[in-house]
Amino acid sequence: MNIDVLISNLTNPVLLFFLLGIIATNLKSDLTIPQSSSKFISLYLLFAIGFKGGQELSHSEFNSEILYSIIFAILLSSLVPIYTFFALKKKVGVPNAGAVAAAYGSVSAVTFVTAVSFLENQGISFGGHMVAIMAIMESPAIIVGVILIMLYDADKKIGETKSIGSLIKHSLTGGSILMLIGSLIIGVIADATQARGIEPFTTDIFKGFLSLFLLEMGMVTAKRIKGFKKYGLFLFAFGIIVPLINGLIVAYLSGFVTESAGNRLLFAILGAGASYIAVPATMKLAEPRADAGIYIPMALGVTFPFNITLGLPIYYAFIQMT
């Protein structure tokens, strides 16, 4: 691994604010970010990344790489939940295994945004269509996770579960996904001259808002991880080893889809990430028996910090070697 890249990533102000959030919680500080402000920042990040991606997408022609990328993304988000589910089914039970599988097959928008920041710091370009890829990967994993619960849980009657159609609708109309997809579409169809008028809002202040968001994520992580400890070392190790393997495999396989190092890194981080926003919201509706004390800390308290600290430079170094 390139040590300079690792040091650069670990000293990134965005990441340091995440660590500050962890420290603040452990020190029992009264530092907080109001819930209304937190929601605004979340929506802003999704809006900015979606709109910028849409603008980039509007300047590029639909080609075979984009088509193959979409197919690869759907396959990836459908297959990861399957082996994740069977690896955990006996350990945590069917409902919990299905929720964890959905989380790890889905994606983390904040991890993706952090990866974009990493690429910009390294001066590496990437395709605007990768934002669309992120949005596409959210729903298939959730649907597969719920289907696996329906198939393997003897105590769960099919009639007790929301229909697949309603689950698809819920996953696509949830606030985070709708903002992301909507901003992407607006970015595609917006007039380029008019779009430049809001460019300072989507670019210049982006990292500042990302820093504030990760400050809060650090505080949430520190709180969640305490309750997660009772589940033992197995789930902690799972939350690091499986994403690492996923990221490295996807980093390699994505080389058959795209030659862009930036796109390959984003694919790797999408494959390695775990959802802690869309999946909990959906599972609360589809499978309330799943313990949020398992899949949220795994995604937010273990996998997320690993990916934004060590994962990014590891995947990048691997891509450079291949």
Phi, psi and omega in degrees: 000142177288113184297323180298321179294318180298313180297318179299319180291317183289339179257011176295127181307324180301313180291322181296328176292327175298315179295325177298321178298319178296315180298317182301318180293316180294332177275001182058039177288155177271014177296124179216159172245121182307144183302320180296320178293320180298318179295320178298315181298318179300313180295322179299314181299317179294319178299312184295314183290324178293314182294316179297320178295321178296320178297317178296319181294326181292338181266000181240145180279145176291120183227184183296327180297318179294318179298312179296325179296320179296314180298315180299319181295317181295317178298317182298311183287347177267328184275322182303317180298331184293306182285335174295319180299311183290334177288335185249348189307312182285334184281317187240358181092160187297310181301315180292320179297321179294321179293316178296319179299317179297319181296317184278342173276335178278193187231161175252111182297323182290323176296320178298315179297320178296322178294322176299316177298321178299315180296319179296321178295327180272356181069033182254130181276161177208162184279140178297336180293346180294336175294318176296322178300316179301315180295322181295325186282351185290312190282316184306319182295320180296316180295316179298317180300316180292320178298319179297321176297316180298322184284326190249357179261108183292336183273354184255116177278143182304322183294341181280347184262143175301147179296156179301322180299317180291326178293319178297315180299317181295319182291331182272336183256002174301149186307315184294315182291319181296319177296317181296309182293317180298316179295323178298314181295317178298320178298326180289316187268348183292144176295132185300320180294316179294323182296329180296339180294331179254008182303318179301327181288329183266350183237303189297321184259004186302309184293332176295313178293323177297321178298316179295321180295317180289334172300313178293320179300324177297318179293318179294318180301314181298325179286318183290322187294334179295318179285342182281337187301331184292346180273358172089179186287334185302310182291327177297313179295321179300319182292348177252311187293312183295313176300322179298314179296315178302314182298317181291319179296314181293323177301322179285309184295328181295342176296339177277348182259322183215149177266350182287124178296324179295315178296321180295321179293320178294321174300316181299316183287331175291320178290330183271340185284168178220137184282133174234014177241296184292317183295311177303320180296320181284317181295330176299328178275314189276324184215078182294344179287339179295133184280111179295342177288354176258301191281333177287311177297326177299313183286314187271322186269341183242298186293316182300308179298322179299314183295320185277346178261297184259327184301310182305307179294330178293312180296321180296316179296321179296318179297322178296326181282337182251000000 
